[in-house]
Amino acid sequence: MATQSFPLAVKLKEFTKCYHGLGSEFLPRDALQNLVNEENVRSMLGIQDGTWSRACQTQNHLTELSLVRLITEEARAIFAILVILKQSVLTENLLIEEGLRDEHLPLSIDHEYSYCTSYDGQRKIPFVNCPQEDLVEFVNHKQWFFLAPVLKANGETIKLHEKCPLPFIDDNDEDPSRGGGGLVYRARVHPAHQEGFEVETTELRVAVKEFHRKELFQQENKILQQIKDLRHAHVIRHLMSIESGERKAYSIFPWTDGGTLQDFWRTPMKELTQEHVLWALQQMHGLVSALQALHAVFKCRHGDLKPQNILCFGKDDKITFKIADFGISKIHDMPTMYRKVATTNLAFTASYQGPEIEFERAAPNDQQPRSRKYDIWSLGCVFLEFSVWLLHGPEAMAEFDIARETSGSSLYEVTDREQKQARVHHLANGTVDALLNDPRCTGRTGLAELLNIIADRMLKTDVSERASADEIVNAISDMINRYQRGVLSLFNPHPASDIPQLPFDRTRRN
């Protein structure tokens, strides 16, 4: 019997899949179905020409056809495990006398190694005549090889045993990237182990975020669960989350080859046309519209908006920017203005933080609740950089970054910490003034209106003077509508050779 089982065991091993670094080996469901077929089962059991081998003759008068069907319909995994252990002689005892089925997996074993208990705890199965070492191998190792779950793109969280393999397969040879409290792997969900991923992803490719600490996962996943009904073109779709044992946790998102908005700004700018500026305005409108939904419908403040947390999906003229990484987001059950206890989470990215965080940090016991308008300041910083890239390209963006780092990173200056007063940094004001004086923006142009929105309604150090997401959405919508009606030009065409340089731009100096 042992020599008969060897060829199938080899085939099972050949079809093994694994993403190195993301769980252990597994046999895909379709491979199990294809390999444990009637022909191979008959061969393994020694059934030839309608007769049984002596080792498999049944005392229960079970017909050959009934046992083969039982295996191929309800016990493929169990039979495959016995084949790998070279114990297929136990098939009838376990399947017929003990009633063991695949639905009872995973099994647990008692301390005396006398019997196993089914997954639901309702059935105890003695492994008669099974060597103890094979029984231990069955329970501790081999059964997990066949138990990779089917993942559903429904935004839910599933909990798995720490030994349960994850149905991801290698998509590339690159090392995972770091960020957001963990590692991000590029992988593919095995086609036989997914439901709904073919709709939400390109070729089942996903970003698998593995968290360094369980509490970071729990914090982010709580937000993701609360906003899982949000369907917005400019918010990344959370596909699902996985808790693996007590220590490991993962969140699954669609993968994009487009990288982040920061990566996008490193690409050469296109020729400035009305259509290109319109596309940029539509992307900005989409991002603010996403904030509008997060703020108004889900009472959620993102809290860490920055180019690195905005992802680019699509190619060429069909790129869409999507807000991602809700690691430090906050959900408030009541409107922020009525909360008596201030938010205590001080995680932030300095370059895009609002000035109010300075005063929270300086006086943690005497602070006002952090408004959702915090996100408006952050997005104003992003929109200012977007405008620099749109009009002057990646080289100017790099110079802007250098100037900002030189002057302290943030686009504000604290003038009186005790009185909680700050002003917009001269770098931001100087950049806005220089862009407004750019001949392509002067007069009644869409770009001039955008810059005024950034300066007058977004980058306001006094939160009460800062516009809401609703107001910014309406302002940009009105601008786009007037352009589409033919009553507004988005910019003035002007020779590139006659464009004045920005105050921080050293690339064009002699």
C-alpha positions in Angstrom: 0.0 0.0 0.0 2.9 2.4 0.8 4.4 2.0 -2.6 1.0 2.6 -4.3 0.5 5.9 -2.4 3.8 7.4 -3.4 2.9 8.7 -6.9 -0.1 10.7 -5.7 1.9 12.1 -2.7 4.4 13.4 -5.2 1.7 15.0 -7.3 0.2 16.7 -4.3 3.6 18.1 -3.4 4.1 19.4 -7.0 1.0 21.5 -6.8 1.9 23.1 -3.5 1.7 26.9 -3.4 3.2 29.4 -1.0 4.0 33.1 -0.8 7.3 33.1 1.1 7.0 35.5 4.0 3.2 35.3 4.0 2.2 32.1 5.7 3.0 28.4 5.0 2.5 26.1 2.1 -1.0 25.1 0.9 -2.6 22.9 -1.7 -5.2 24.9 -3.7 -8.8 23.6 -3.6 -8.9 23.1 -7.4 -5.7 21.1 -7.3 -7.1 18.9 -4.5 -10.3 18.3 -6.6 -8.3 17.5 -9.7 -5.8 15.1 -8.1 -8.1 13.3 -5.7 -10.4 12.0 -8.5 -12.1 8.7 -8.9 -9.3 7.1 -10.9 -6.6 8.0 -8.4 -8.7 7.0 -5.4 -9.4 3.6 -7.0 -5.7 3.2 -7.6 -4.7 4.2 -4.1 -7.2 1.8 -2.5 -6.1 -1.1 -4.7 -9.4 -1.4 -6.5 -8.8 -3.1 -9.9 -11.3 -4.7 -12.2 -14.1 -4.3 -9.6 -12.2 -6.2 -6.8 -10.8 -4.9 -3.5 -7.3 -5.4 -2.2 -7.3 -7.4 1.0 -6.3 -4.4 3.0 -9.4 -2.4 2.0 -12.1 -5.0 2.1 -14.9 -3.7 4.3 -16.8 -5.5 7.0 -19.7 -3.1 6.4 -20.4 -4.4 2.9 -19.8 -0.9 1.4 -19.6 -1.1 -2.3 -16.5 0.1 -4.2 -18.5 2.9 -5.9 -19.9 4.2 -2.6 -16.5 4.6 -0.9 -15.0 6.3 -3.9 -17.8 8.7 -4.1 -17.7 9.3 -0.4 -14.0 10.3 -0.7 -14.4 12.5 -3.8 -17.5 14.2 -2.4 -16.8 14.6 1.3 -13.3 13.6 2.3 -10.8 14.5 -0.3 -8.5 16.3 2.2 -8.6 13.5 4.7 -7.8 10.9 2.0 -4.9 13.1 0.7 -3.5 13.4 4.2 -3.6 9.6 4.6 -1.9 9.2 1.3 0.9 11.6 2.2 1.4 9.8 5.6 1.3 6.4 3.7 -1.7 5.4 5.8 -4.4 5.1 3.2 -5.1 1.7 4.8 -7.0 3.6 7.5 -9.4 5.1 5.0 -12.4 2.9 5.7 -12.0 2.9 9.4 -11.9 6.7 9.7 -14.5 7.5 7.0 -17.0 4.6 7.6 -16.7 3.5 11.1 -15.8 6.9 12.7 -17.7 9.1 10.2 -14.8 11.5 9.7 -15.3 14.1 6.9 -13.4 17.2 5.6 -16.0 19.4 7.4 -14.6 18.2 10.7 -11.2 19.7 10.0 -9.1 21.0 11.7 -8.9 18.3 14.3 -7.4 18.8 17.8 -5.7 16.0 19.7 -6.1 15.1 23.4 -3.1 15.1 25.7 -2.8 11.4 25.8 -2.9 11.0 22.0 -5.8 8.6 22.3 -8.4 10.5 20.1 -9.0 13.6 18.1 -11.9 16.1 18.4 -13.6 17.7 15.4 -13.5 21.4 14.7 -17.0 21.9 16.2 -16.2 19.8 19.3 -19.1 17.5 18.6 -17.3 14.4 17.4 -14.4 12.4 19.0 -12.5 10.2 16.6 -10.1 7.4 17.8 -7.3 6.8 15.3 -7.2 3.0 15.8 -4.0 1.4 14.4 -2.5 4.8 13.5 1.1 5.2 14.7 1.3 8.0 17.3 3.9 9.9 15.2 1.6 9.8 12.2 -1.3 11.0 14.3 0.7 14.0 15.6 1.9 14.8 12.1 -1.7 14.6 10.9 -3.0 17.1 13.5 0.0 19.4 13.9 1.1 19.8 10.3 -0.5 17.9 7.4 -4.1 18.9 7.9 -3.3 22.6 7.6 -1.8 22.0 4.2 -5.4 21.6 2.9 -7.2 24.3 5.0 -6.3 27.6 3.3 -9.6 29.6 3.4 -11.7 31.1 0.7 -11.3 34.9 1.0 -14.3 37.1 0.4 -14.0 40.7 -0.7 -16.7 41.9 1.7 -14.8 44.2 4.0 -15.2 41.7 6.9 -12.6 40.4 9.3 -11.9 36.6 9.6 -10.0 34.9 12.4 -7.8 32.0 11.6 -5.7 29.5 13.5 -2.0 30.6 13.5 -1.2 27.4 11.5 -3.7 28.1 8.9 -2.0 29.0 5.6 -3.0 32.1 3.7 -4.0 31.6 0.0 -1.6 34.1 -1.5 0.9 33.3 -4.2 4.0 35.2 -5.3 3.4 38.1 -7.7 7.0 39.3 -7.9 10.5 38.9 -6.4 10.6 42.2 -4.7 10.9 42.6 -0.9 7.9 44.0 0.9 7.8 47.8 1.5 7.7 49.4 4.9 5.2 51.9 6.1 2.1 52.5 8.1 3.1 50.4 11.0 4.0 47.2 9.1 5.1 45.6 5.9 3.2 45.7 2.6 3.5 42.7 0.3 2.4 42.6 -3.3 0.7 39.3 -3.9 -2.1 37.5 -5.8 -5.0 35.7 -4.3 -5.2 32.2 -5.6 -8.2 32.1 -8.0 -9.7 29.0 -6.3 -9.6 30.8 -2.9 -11.5 34.0 -3.5 -15.0 35.4 -3.9 -15.4 39.0 -5.3 -11.7 39.8 -5.7 -12.0 39.5 -9.5 -14.4 42.5 -9.4 -12.4 44.6 -7.0 -8.8 44.0 -8.3 -6.8 43.7 -11.4 -5.8 40.1 -12.0 -6.4 39.3 -8.3 -3.4 41.4 -7.3 -3.6 42.7 -3.8 -1.6 44.7 -1.3 -1.3 42.7 1.9 -0.5 44.9 4.9 1.1 42.9 7.7 1.1 44.8 11.0 4.0 44.9 13.4 1.8 45.1 16.4 -1.7 43.8 17.0 -2.9 47.0 18.6 -2.0 49.0 15.4 -4.2 46.5 13.4 -7.1 46.8 15.8 -7.0 50.6 15.7 -7.0 50.8 11.9 -9.4 47.9 11.4 -11.9 49.5 13.8 -12.1 52.5 11.4 -12.2 50.3 8.3 -15.1 48.3 9.7 -17.0 51.5 10.6 -16.6 52.9 7.1 -16.9 49.7 5.1 -20.2 50.8 3.6 -18.4 53.8 2.0 -18.2 53.4 -1.7 -16.3 56.3 -3.1 -14.2 56.5 -6.2 -11.4 58.4 -4.3 -11.2 56.1 -1.2 -9.3 52.9 -1.5 -11.5 49.8 -1.1 -10.8 47.7 1.9 -11.3 44.2 0.7 -11.0 42.3 4.0 -8.8 41.7 7.1 -7.3 38.6 8.7 -6.4 37.9 12.3 -4.0 34.9 12.3 -3.6 33.6 15.8 -2.8 35.9 18.6 0.1 37.9 17.1 -0.4 38.3 13.3 -2.9 40.4 11.5 -3.3 41.6 7.9 -5.5 44.0 5.9 -6.1 43.4 2.2 -6.4 46.2 -0.4 -6.3 46.3 -4.2 -2.8 46.6 -5.5 -1.7 49.5 -7.8 1.4 49.9 -9.9 0.9 53.6 -9.9 2.4 54.1 -6.5 1.6 57.2 -4.4 0.9 60.8 -5.3 4.4 61.6 -4.1 5.7 59.1 -6.8 3.4 60.6 -9.4 4.9 64.1 -8.8 8.3 62.7 -9.7 7.1 62.1 -13.2 7.5 64.8 -15.9 4.5 67.1 -16.2 2.5 67.0 -19.3 2.0 69.9 -21.6 -0.3 72.4 -19.9 -3.7 72.2 -21.6 -7.2 73.1 -20.5 -8.0 69.4 -20.4 -5.0 68.6 -18.2 -5.9 71.3 -15.7 -9.5 70.1 -15.7 -8.3 66.6 -14.9 -6.2 67.9 -12.0 -9.2 69.9 -10.7 -11.4 66.8 -11.0 -8.9 64.8 -8.9 -8.8 67.5 -6.3 -12.6 67.7 -6.2 -12.7 63.9 -5.8 -10.3 63.9 -2.9 -12.3 66.6 -1.1 -15.5 64.9 -1.9 -14.1 61.7 -0.3 -13.3 63.8 2.8 -16.8 65.2 2.7 -18.3 61.7 3.0 -15.8 60.7 5.7 -16.6 63.9 7.7 -20.3 64.2 7.3 -21.6 60.7 6.8 -19.2 58.6 8.9 -18.0 61.4 11.3 -14.4 60.3 10.6 -11.3 62.4 10.6 -8.5 60.9 8.5 -5.8 62.5 10.5 -2.7 61.8 8.3 -3.4 63.1 4.8 -0.2 63.4 2.8 0.9 62.4 -0.7 2.3 59.1 0.6 -1.2 58.2 1.7 -2.9 59.0 -1.6 -2.5 56.2 -4.1 -2.6 56.4 -7.9 -4.8 53.9 -9.8 -4.9 53.6 -13.5 -2.7 54.8 -16.3 -2.2 57.8 -18.5 -5.3 60.0 -18.7 -7.3 57.6 -16.6 -5.4 57.9 -13.3 -7.6 58.2 -10.2 -6.2 59.3 -6.8 -7.5 57.4 -3.8 -7.2 58.2 -0.1 -5.6 55.3 1.9 -4.1 54.4 5.2 -6.6 55.0 8.0 -4.1 54.1 10.7 -4.6 57.1 13.0 -8.1 58.1 11.9 -10.7 58.9 14.4 -14.5 58.2 14.5 -16.6 60.5 16.7 -20.1 59.4 17.7 -21.1 63.1 18.3 -20.2 66.2 16.4 -16.7 67.3 17.4 -17.8 70.7 18.6 -19.8 69.1 21.3 -17.1 66.7 22.6 -15.8 67.6 26.1 -12.8 65.3 25.9 -10.1 66.2 23.4 -8.5 63.6 21.1 -5.3 62.4 22.6 -3.7 60.7 19.6 -0.8 62.9 18.6 0.5 60.8 15.7 1.1 62.9 12.6 3.3 63.7 9.7 5.0 67.0 10.4 5.0 68.5 6.9 1.2 68.2 6.6 0.1 68.7 10.2 -2.2 71.5 11.1 -1.0 74.1 13.6 -3.5 73.1 16.2 -1.5 70.0 17.0 1.3 72.2 18.4 -1.0 73.5 21.1 -2.4 70.0 21.9 1.2 68.9 22.4 2.2 71.9 24.5 -0.8 71.7 26.8 -2.3 68.2 26.8 -4.6 68.9 29.7 -5.9 72.2 28.4 -6.9 71.8 24.8 -9.8 72.0 22.5 -11.1 69.0 20.6 -9.4 68.5 17.3 -11.8 69.3 14.5 -12.3 67.4 11.4 -11.1 70.5 9.6 -7.6 69.4 10.6 -7.8 67.3 7.3 -8.6 70.5 5.4 -5.2 72.0 6.3 -3.4 68.8 5.3 -5.2 68.7 2.0 -4.5 72.4 1.4 -0.8 71.6 1.8 -1.2 68.8 -0.8 -3.1 71.0 -3.2 -0.4 73.7 -3.0 2.2 71.1 -3.9 -0.1 69.8 -6.7 -0.2 73.3 -8.1 3.6 73.7 -8.0 3.9 70.4 -9.9 1.2 71.2 -12.4 2.8 74.6 -13.4 6.5 73.9 -12.8 7.1 70.1 -12.8 9.0 67.7 -10.7 12.2 69.7 -10.4 10.3 72.6 -8.8 8.6 70.1 -6.5 12.0 68.8 -5.3 13.1 72.4 -4.7 10.0 73.1 -2.7 10.6 70.0 -0.5 14.2 71.2 0.1 13.0 74.7 1.0 10.3 73.3 3.4 12.8 71.1 5.2 15.2 74.0 5.5 12.5 76.2 7.1 11.2 73.6 9.5 9.0 71.3 7.5 5.6 72.6 8.5 3.8 75.3 6.5 3.0 77.4 9.6 4.9 79.3 12.3 3.9 79.4 15.9 3.9 83.1 17.0 2.5 82.7 20.6 2.4 79.3 22.1 0.6 80.4 25.3 -2.1 82.3 23.3 -2.3 79.4 20.8 -1.5 81.7 17.9 0.2 80.8 14.6 0.6 82.2 11.1 1.0 80.6 7.7 4.7 80.1 6.9 6.3 82.6 4.5 7.2 79.7 2.2 3.5 78.9 1.6 2.5 82.6 1.3 5.4 83.3 -1.1 4.7 80.3 -3.2 1.0 81.2 -3.5 1.9 84.8 -4.4 4.4 83.7 -7.0 1.9 81.3 -8.6 -0.8 84.0 -8.7 1.6 86.3 -10.5 2.5 83.6 -13.0 1.1 85.0 -16.3 -0.7 81.6 -16.8 -2.8 82.3 -13.7 -3.4 86.0 -13.7 -6.8 87.4 -14.2 -10.0 85.4 -14.0 -8.6 81.9 -14.4 -9.5 78.6 -12.8 -5.9 78.2 -11.4 -6.1 81.6 -9.8 -9.4 80.6 -8.1 -7.8 77.4 -6.9 -4.9 79.2 -5.4 -7.2 81.6 -3.6 -9.2 78.6 -2.3 -6.0 77.1 -0.9 -4.8 80.4 0.6 -8.0 81.9 1.9 -10.1 78.8 2.8 -7.8 75.9 3.5 -4.5 77.1 4.9 -6.0 79.1 7.7 -4.3 78.8 11.1 -7.5 79.6 12.9 -9.7 76.5 12.6 -12.9 78.5 12.8 -11.8 80.4 9.6 -11.0 77.2 7.8 -13.6 76.0 5.3 -15.4 72.7 5.6 -15.1 69.9 3.1 -18.6 70.8 1.9 -17.6 74.3 1.1 -14.4 73.3 -0.8 -16.4 70.7 -2.8 -18.9 73.3 -3.8 -16.2 75.9 -4.7 -14.3 73.5 -7.0 -17.6 72.1 -8.5 -18.7 75.6 -9.4 -15.3 76.3 -11.0 -15.5 73.1 -13.1 -19.1 73.8 -14.1 -18.2 77.3 -15.3 -15.4 76.0 -17.4 -17.6 73.3 -18.9 -20.2 76.0 -19.8 -17.5 78.0 -21.5 -17.5 81.0 -19.2 -14.2 80.3 -17.5 -10.7 79.6 -18.8 -8.7 77.4 -16.5 -5.4 79.1 -17.4 -3.8 81.6 -19.8 -1.6 80.1 -22.5 1.9 81.6 -22.2 5.4 80.9 -23.7 7.3 78.6 -21.4 10.5 80.7 -21.9 8.8 83.7 -20.2 7.6 82.1 -17.0 9.0 83.7 -13.9 10.8 81.3 -11.5 9.5 80.5 -8.0 11.2 82.1 -5.1 12.7 78.8 -3.8 13.6 77.4 -7.2 17.4 77.3 -7.7 17.3 75.1 -10.8 16.9 78.1 -13.2 19.3 80.5 -11.5 22.5 81.4 -13.4 
